[in-house]
């Protein structure tokens, strides 16, 4: 549900824009006001670069609204050094912050930024033509890794490039996530679901397509997102994802692949103990592991990668380090749900 409990709001909305010769959209073209909403929570190390890239967009008919979701690391002081509309609230999560930004925005198109990302200067202007089609409710853009400074982040970039290598793959994998929305589409959905701490972007995409809109893919621009650059940081993020994703899974009646894999392993072990000799057990277990690796490499689009060794590296980290962390999070999250309902 859309929230309106803004505790502090500073800055003015765009109201007197006029087309000029430097704007990428000509004066004869209908130029909608674009509201860029940026939730911030303890992002002091990255938010300045993000805001600079958003203020530097070559599309001038825009407003930038930063919603500080109860930061305690000085992010608020950094944000207030920029010429933006600023709102501060108690910490209640990204969905709440996005909905607050939507409630105080005035644009007919809404961009949701990430405080640990930065954007090409033509990001907004390049995406706008998609909305000439009334069926398009939102636009998605391929993601790149900003901090390619170690093997972990370089392998993540290689994996993303492979999975986003062509439009069909990108659409199949990211069909329901988006960055830029029609305002009326968001309002028809009452904004983001504030009961979801994880996968809220996928949730709103599902709901968007269910009411008849489509999500377009824009190839002409790009954005860069900071990814964990240490194994420990990546493990913590995947554990958190597993532990907090249950409300989304239950809402959309989805079974996490971890459950299917664990069920298959348990079933195989049961068969092995009853019917197979000990050597055959190990051979079967090895076959099962190789099969899982092969399936995972296919889903990561290894066959379409220009850097297959990096994709293989990411697959190994994903399966043997991040996957167990996420599985443990799923188990603990399941018990959190059970305790919450009892």
C-alpha positions in Angstrom: 0.0 0.0 0.0 1.2 3.5 -0.8 2.5 5.4 2.2 2.4 9.1 2.9 4.1 9.4 6.3 7.1 11.5 5.2 8.8 12.9 8.3 11.0 15.4 6.5 10.8 16.7 3.0 13.0 19.4 1.5 13.5 20.7 -2.1 11.1 21.7 -4.8 9.5 19.8 -7.6 10.2 20.6 -11.3 7.5 23.0 -12.4 8.9 25.5 -14.9 10.8 23.3 -17.4 11.0 24.4 -21.0 12.6 22.4 -23.9 16.0 23.7 -25.0 18.4 22.9 -27.8 20.6 20.7 -25.5 17.8 18.4 -24.5 17.8 15.1 -26.4 14.1 15.3 -27.0 13.0 18.0 -29.4 10.5 20.7 -28.5 8.0 19.1 -30.8 8.1 15.8 -29.0 6.0 15.1 -26.0 8.4 15.2 -23.1 7.0 13.7 -19.9 8.2 14.7 -16.5 10.3 11.9 -15.1 10.5 11.4 -11.3 13.7 9.6 -10.2 13.2 8.0 -6.8 16.3 6.9 -4.9 15.9 5.0 -1.6 19.0 5.2 0.6 19.9 3.3 3.7 23.5 3.4 5.0 25.0 3.9 1.6 27.5 6.7 2.5 30.3 5.1 0.4 28.3 5.0 -2.9 25.4 7.4 -2.8 27.4 10.5 -4.0 28.5 8.8 -7.2 24.9 7.5 -7.8 23.3 11.0 -7.3 25.9 12.6 -9.5 25.1 10.2 -12.3 21.3 10.8 -12.0 21.6 14.6 -11.8 23.9 14.4 -14.8 21.3 12.8 -17.1 21.0 14.5 -20.5 17.2 14.6 -20.1 16.4 17.8 -18.3 12.7 17.4 -17.5 13.2 15.4 -14.3 13.1 15.6 -10.6 15.3 13.5 -8.2 13.7 12.5 -4.9 16.0 10.8 -2.4 14.2 8.9 0.4 16.5 8.3 3.4 15.3 5.1 5.0 16.6 5.9 8.5 20.4 5.9 7.6 22.8 6.1 10.6 26.1 6.3 8.7 26.0 10.0 7.6 24.3 9.3 4.3 21.8 12.0 5.0 24.6 14.7 5.3 26.0 13.6 1.9 22.6 13.6 0.2 21.7 17.1 1.5 24.8 18.4 -0.2 23.1 17.9 -3.6 20.2 19.8 -5.2 17.6 17.1 -4.8 14.2 16.7 -3.1 14.9 14.9 0.2 12.7 12.9 2.4 13.7 11.1 5.6 11.7 8.4 7.4 12.2 5.8 10.1 13.8 2.6 8.8 11.1 0.4 7.3 12.7 -1.1 4.2 13.1 -0.4 0.4 9.5 -0.9 -0.5 8.3 1.6 2.0 10.9 4.1 0.9 9.9 3.6 -2.8 6.3 4.1 -2.0 7.0 7.3 -0.1 8.9 8.6 -3.0 6.1 7.7 -5.4 3.6 9.4 -3.1 5.4 12.8 -3.2 6.5 12.6 -6.8 4.7 14.3 -9.7 6.2 12.7 -12.8 4.2 10.6 -15.2 7.2 8.2 -15.5 9.0 6.8 -12.5 12.6 5.7 -12.3 13.7 3.7 -9.3 17.4 4.0 -8.7 19.8 1.9 -6.6 22.1 3.9 -4.2 25.0 1.5 -4.8 24.8 1.9 -8.6 25.5 4.6 -11.2 23.9 5.3 -14.6 24.9 6.2 -18.1 24.1 9.9 -18.8 21.6 8.9 -21.5 19.9 6.3 -19.3 16.6 8.1 -19.0 16.4 9.7 -22.5 17.2 6.4 -24.2 14.5 4.5 -22.4 11.6 6.9 -23.0 10.7 5.9 -26.6 9.4 2.5 -25.3 6.5 4.2 -23.6 5.1 5.3 -26.9 3.5 1.8 -27.0 0.6 1.9 -24.5 1.1 -1.8 -23.8 4.4 -1.1 -22.2 4.1 -0.6 -18.4 7.8 -0.7 -17.6 11.3 -0.9 -19.1 14.3 -3.0 -18.0 18.0 -2.4 -18.9 20.9 -4.8 -18.7 22.9 -4.7 -15.6 26.7 -4.5 -15.3 29.1 -4.8 -12.4 30.7 -1.5 -11.3 33.5 -2.9 -9.1 35.3 -5.5 -11.2 38.4 -5.4 -9.0 38.7 -9.1 -8.0 38.0 -12.6 -9.4 34.6 -12.8 -7.6 33.2 -9.6 -9.2 34.8 -10.3 -12.6 33.2 -13.7 -12.6 29.9 -12.2 -11.7 30.2 -9.8 -14.6 31.0 -12.6 -17.0 28.0 -14.6 -15.8 25.7 -11.6 -16.2 27.0 -10.9 -19.7 26.4 -14.5 -20.7 22.9 -14.6 -19.3 22.1 -11.2 -20.9 23.8 -12.0 -24.2 20.7 -11.7 -26.3 17.2 -10.4 -25.9 15.5 -13.7 -25.7 17.7 -14.9 -22.8 17.5 -11.5 -21.0 13.7 -11.5 -21.3 13.3 -15.1 -20.1 15.5 -14.5 -17.1 14.5 -10.9 -16.2 11.0 -10.8 -17.6 9.4 -9.3 -14.6 12.0 -6.9 -13.1 12.1 -3.3 -14.3 13.6 0.1 -13.6 11.3 2.6 -15.2 7.5 2.5 -14.8 4.4 4.2 -16.0 2.9 6.1 -13.0 -0.6 4.9 -13.7 0.6 1.3 -13.7 2.3 1.7 -10.3 -0.8 3.4 -8.9 -3.1 0.6 -10.2 -0.9 -1.8 -8.2 -0.8 0.4 -5.1 3.0 0.5 -5.4 5.4 -2.0 -3.9 4.3 -4.7 -1.4 5.7 -3.5 1.9 5.4 -7.0 3.4 8.2 -8.2 1.2 11.8 -7.6 2.2 13.2 -9.6 -0.7 12.2 -10.0 -4.4 9.8 -7.0 -4.2 10.9 -5.9 -7.6 10.1 -9.3 -9.1 6.7 -9.2 -7.3 5.7 -5.9 -8.8 6.7 -7.2 -12.2 4.5 -10.2 -11.9 1.6 -8.1 -10.8 2.2 -5.6 -13.6 2.0 -8.3 -16.3 -1.1 -9.8 -14.7 -3.0 -6.6 -15.2 -2.1 -6.5 -18.9 1.1 -4.5 -19.2 4.3 -5.7 -20.8 7.9 -5.1 -19.7 10.2 -3.8 -22.5 14.0 -4.3 -22.8 16.2 -1.4 -23.8 19.5 -2.2 -25.3 20.7 1.3 -26.0 22.0 2.3 -22.6 23.4 0.7 -19.4 23.8 0.9 -15.7 26.4 -0.5 -13.3 25.7 -2.0 -9.9 28.1 -2.7 -7.0 28.4 -6.4 -6.2 29.9 -8.1 -3.1 33.7 -8.1 -3.6 34.5 -10.7 -0.9 33.2 -14.2 -0.4 32.0 -13.4 3.1 30.0 -10.4 1.9 28.5 -12.5 -0.9 27.6 -15.3 1.6 25.9 -12.8 3.9 23.8 -11.4 1.1 22.8 -14.9 -0.2 22.0 -16.0 3.3 19.8 -12.9 3.8 18.1 -13.5 0.5 17.3 -17.1 1.4 16.0 -16.2 4.9 13.8 -13.3 3.7 12.3 -14.7 0.4 9.7 -17.0 1.9 6.9 -14.3 1.9 7.5 -13.9 -1.8 7.5 -17.6 -2.5 4.3 -18.2 -0.5 2.6 -15.2 -2.1 3.3 -16.6 -5.6 3.2 -20.3 -4.7 6.7 -21.0 -5.9 9.0 -23.8 -4.8 12.6 -22.8 -4.4 15.0 -24.9 -6.5 17.0 -25.6 -3.4 14.1 -27.7 -2.1 13.9 -29.7 -5.3 17.7 -30.4 -5.2 17.7 -31.4 -1.6 14.6 -33.7 -2.2 16.4 -35.3 -5.1 19.5 -35.9 -3.0 17.5 -37.4 -0.2 15.6 -39.6 -2.6 18.8 -40.8 -4.2 20.4 -41.6 -0.8 17.3 -43.6 0.2 17.5 -45.7 -3.0 21.3 -46.1 -2.6 21.0 -47.5 1.0 18.4 -50.0 0.0 19.4 -51.3 -3.4 23.0 -50.2 -4.2 26.3 -51.3 -2.9 28.6 -48.8 -1.2 30.7 -48.1 -4.3 27.6 -47.5 -6.4 26.5 -45.0 -3.9 29.6 -42.8 -4.4 29.4 -43.2 -8.2 25.7 -42.2 -8.1 26.5 -39.2 -5.9 29.3 -38.1 -8.2 27.0 -38.4 -11.2 24.4 -36.4 -9.4 26.9 -33.6 -8.6 28.1 -33.5 -12.2 24.5 -33.4 -13.4 23.7 -30.4 -11.1 26.8 -28.6 -12.3 26.0 -29.2 -15.9 22.4 -27.9 -15.4 23.7 -24.9 -13.6 26.2 -24.1 -16.3 23.5 -24.3 -18.9 21.2 -21.9 -16.9 24.2 -19.5 -16.6 24.5 -19.7 -20.5 28.1 -20.9 -20.5 27.7 -21.8 -24.2 27.0 -18.1 -25.0 29.8 -16.6 -22.9 32.9 -14.9 -24.3 34.7 -15.7 -21.0 33.7 -19.3 -20.2 36.4 -19.8 -17.5 35.0 -16.9 -15.5 31.5 -18.3 -15.8 32.7 -21.7 -14.6 34.4 -20.0 -11.6 31.2 -18.2 -10.7 29.3 -21.5 -11.0 31.7 -23.2 -8.6 31.4 -20.4 -6.1 27.6 -20.3 -6.5 27.1 -24.0 -6.1 29.5 -24.9 -3.3 29.6 -21.6 -1.3 26.6 -19.4 -2.0 24.0 -22.1 -2.6 24.6 -23.7 0.8 24.4 -20.3 2.5 21.1 -19.5 0.7 19.8 -23.0 1.6 20.6 -22.5 5.3 18.8 -19.1 5.1 15.8 -20.8 3.5 15.6 -23.4 6.3 15.8 -20.7 9.0 13.4 -18.5 7.2 10.9 -21.3 7.0 11.0 -21.8 10.7 10.6 -18.0 11.1 7.4 -18.2 9.1 6.2 -21.2 11.1 6.9 -19.4 14.4 5.2 -16.3 13.1 2.0 -18.1 12.2 1.9 -20.2 15.4 
